Amino acid sequence: MRDYNVGIVGATGAVGAEVIKVLEKRNFPVKNIKFLASSRSAGKYLKFKEENILVEELNENSFKGVEIAFFAAGLDTSRQFAKTAVSSGAIVIDKSSAFRMKEDVPLIVPEINKDKISEHKGIIASPNCATIILVMAIYPLCKLSKIKRLIVSTYQSTSGAGAKAMEELLVQTKAYLNDEKIVKEVFPHQIAFNLFSHNTRIYENGYNDEENKIIEETKKIMDDSDIKISATCIRVPILRSHCESINVEFENKTTVDQIRESIRNSKGVKLVDDRENNYFPMPIDSSLKDEILIGRIREDISRENCVEIFVSGDQLLKGAALNAVQIAEELIEK
Ligand SMILES: NC(=O)c1ccc[n+]([C@@H]2O[C@H](COP(=O)([O-])OP(=O)(O)OC[C@H]3O[C@@H](n4cnc5c(N)ncnc54)[C@H](OP(=O)(O)O)[C@@H]3O)[C@@H](O)[C@H]2O)c1
């Protein structure tokens, strides 16, 4: 296998930093690596495998020689530069929502639909972090019976909104404990010792942007436009890892034991379902882990053919960087 010239747009951000670590950890075959960011970070150095690499300011000429470009710098940057990267000869793996719902852009979670990667025309999209955690959790379940409906409630950590949002939770927590003034810069509401409806725009249907993304992206990844989905997204004062409470309605009756067995036999997920010790998925256990933890599996006593599950996953890893690197691995294998 040969080595590749790799670029990371947004290398200084929360996701970019994880992409660097995942490439190192998984020993991705890198020939040269280019770190790109805005003028704010240009001139800094970041390490890749003990080597200091200069962070360069992103511009139209940044992609010369780059073969695989990871984009983790937000919607506007992807809209402005992804096609430039493709014109320069790179294949783009995009973490933003810029292209996810475009018909000619595959939206990939390798465990579920890696066969769609070959349909790309230069850009491959990685889903929203809460969507990835949801589809990873329901994929072992849909092998047992067709899923008719999903009701998901999320508990989303601050790092889902980037490095500065994580910092805001720490700064506000210290201020609160010291009885000092709480300053809000990233989030619209106090995040320390509070929680609130996800900080994205509310659409005419009453759902916010994050909820609509979960609904639409899940249908695309599962290749099932009939599945009924409702979502409520909440931001919680956690640094890392999102949790989700999911009610799943099947076409046919499915038992707790069958679900546990299917999770045990599926890749990328781990069963954490210890009723005796009241031990279930938690952010402190899923943080820095590749697997999505699934537990609290029980039949919904209020409705036939329904089960409840609770999941936790590191949204910076499987929800972002790991998923993107796995896409790149599949790409070069093909
Ligand atoms: N955080 C998550 O859990 C998560 C999960 C899935 C997807 N995503 C998506 O991943 C992307 C990055 O999110 P993040 O959480 O890593 O954000 P972040 O921590 O705020 O980092 C943003 C990165 O983008 C760079 N950037 C911003 N504007 C730029 C510009 N005009 N030109 C070049 N670089 C620019 C920043 O560089 P500077 O250092 O120069 O400011 C920084 O490296 C977003 O699209 C987000 O929706 C995030």
The ligand as a Gaussian input file, in Angstrom:
#p B3LYP/6-31G(d) Opt

LIG

0 1
 N      -17.392000      19.292000      17.563000
 C      -18.024000      18.186000      17.186000
 O      -18.320000      17.298000      17.998000
 C      -18.393000      17.981000      15.757000
 C      -18.915000      16.759000      15.394000
 C      -19.272000      16.538000      14.070000
 C      -19.080000      17.543000      13.149000
 N      -18.561000      18.725000      13.529000
 C      -18.344000      19.734000      12.490000
 O      -16.940000      19.848000      12.303000
 C      -16.598000      21.191000      11.933000
 C      -15.570000      21.728000      12.918000
 O      -16.121000      21.758000      14.208000
 P      -15.252000      21.953000      15.532000
 O      -16.147000      21.552000      16.631000
 O      -13.922000      21.315000      15.398000
 O      -15.065000      23.553000      15.566000
 P      -13.930000      24.434000      16.264000
 O      -13.365000      23.755000      17.451000
 O      -14.536000      25.775000      16.446000
 O      -12.782000      24.536000      15.143000
 C      -12.980000      25.213000      13.944000
 C      -11.754000      25.058000      13.068000
 O      -12.007000      25.656000      11.795000
 C      -11.028000      26.633000      11.517000
 N      -11.624000      27.729000      10.768000
 C      -12.648000      28.511000      11.135000
 N      -12.903000      29.422000      10.158000
 C      -12.002000      29.201000       9.172000
 C      -11.733000      29.812000       7.921000
 N      -12.452000      30.840000       7.470000
 N      -10.723000      29.331000       7.170000
 C       -9.968000      28.282000       7.606000
 N      -10.175000      27.661000       8.793000
 C      -11.179000      28.118000       9.563000
 C      -10.546000      27.095000      12.886000
 O       -9.263000      27.667000      12.728000
 P       -8.687000      28.821000      13.697000
 O       -7.872000      28.104000      14.753000
 O       -7.791000      29.597000      12.779000
 O       -9.824000      29.586000      14.246000
 C      -10.515000      25.754000      13.613000
 O       -9.383000      25.007000      13.237000
 C      -17.931000      21.943000      11.904000
 O      -18.437000      21.914000      10.593000
 C      -18.817000      21.129000      12.824000
 O      -20.193000      21.280000      12.534000
 C      -18.211000      18.978000      14.808000

